[in-house]
Amino acid sequence: MASKPSKPSFIPTPWHAVMWLLLSACLVLLVALWYSGAHDAGVALEKGRRMVITLSTGEIQGRKVSGKVPSPDAEAVLRPDEAVLSSSGGLEAVNPHMLEESEFGKIPTIDPEGNKSWRYYSRPFQHRGGLPMVAVIVGGLGQNKAVAESALRLPPDMTLSFSPYAKELDSWVKSARAVGHEAMLDLPLEPNDYPATDPGPYGILSMQTVEANEKSLERMMASAQAYVGFLAPYNENFSEHNQSFKLLLQKVNNHGLMMVIAREPHKTETRTIMDDSNMPAVVADVWVDEDPSEGGISERLATLEQIAKKRGYAIGIAHGLPITIEHLRTWSAQAAEKGIVLVPVTFIAKPRFS
């Protein structure tokens, strides 16, 4: 008996042809979209609209657009309340003559011409119109990558301060400066509840010897380059120890750096030491996110504005919290409407210190 021919396992139909056509069209579209995106990204890098920063190496891909302060001939087109800013990336490059060798590596020094890091590496700024000035320093950055990257997108006239315990600290400082921010380092001074709160292995403590504290400071100074100074924590107690604090100020000053003290000292002697030292040290007026809630942050920022309008300037410090960074981004966009101008903290210090 003859066997029946076997039926083919697959019989194409018109629907299969339609499906193949649709799949082919989708594939062509995906390839076109990929090519277009790659092309646009390349153009953005070339024209300076986009920068890619590799934290492990500090390499910066993309052209840095360096704007110039308008010439006197261009001043007529500016409104009276405008400030003239340098563009992002307008900060000075690392000056090897402002570095000296230490046990821990290269640390800042004052060069033979008298250049100091706190001035040399500051963000250029020219203020016109007499608007009240507000400086905001965002501290505690670098230990949370997402938060630090978000802070890099804040207006460049906000100063960013990085934890000395951050991985790839020098790369974070380079990244901040690449997008126009002047940078500081958090200074782990002895807290008021020590030893319940430990400032870490770089901690500067009143019970330590002067030599031990200086070694801690030099170890921190060698961990990055081209920063302007240190941000002291709000809850520090070290400044209450007059002699130890005086020696610390002298050490920082001798290396051409500045310091931001997070709160007004409790003791008048501490303030006297600061005033007599001619050390570029400024005191913050408001801890912006002491109450890290929408209402609390709004209230503190309003206080900061009031102080600036009454005195001409105000300084606020903030922690690197997601809610704080987002709130600062929204608030800073309304600065002109509020009748204030954002400035780098060094700009407030410059008229007062040589």
VENSULGI-V404109 format. One line per field, one symbol per residue. psi: psi as a letter, one per 40 degrees, with the letter a starting at -180 (. if undefined). A space follows every 10 residues. Layout:
psi=???
This chain:
psi=hhihhihidh hiiddddddd dddddddddd dddddddddd ddddddeeei hhhhddeehh hihhhhiihi iddeddeiid eiihiiiiee iiihhdefii iideahiiih ideehidddd eihhhhhiee ihhhhhhhif ieehdddddd ddeiheehhh hiheehifdd ddddddddee hiiihhhgih iefhedhhei dehhideiid dddddddddd deeiifieai hiidfiedee gddddddddd dddeefiiih heihidhddd dddddeefhg hihidhhdfd gfiddddddd dddddddddd ediihiiiig iddddddddd ddeedddefi hhiidddddd eei.
